[in-house]
Amino acid sequence: MERDAEHSAASIESDGKDIYVVVNGKRIAKRGHPNTPQAKTWISLEPGWQVSSSDDTLAISYEGVAIQ
């Protein structure tokens, strides 16, 4: 899947159990569950992707290049 930082569409979705970050229709990260070591963090589901957040800001990068 070729990624173009200027043409990536990112969103957040939930399946009722987990919360995901979705880029171009692919789930790239999910939110850690409360009371686990991953609480309040984003767990990468796809190699090369990194998601972090603070307050109301979500930062998404692929192989070190910010896309949002």
Secondary structure, DSSP 8 states (H G I E B T S, - for coil): ----GGG--EEEEE-SS-EEEEETTEEEEEEB-TTSTTBTSEEE-STTEEEEEETTEEEEEETTEE--
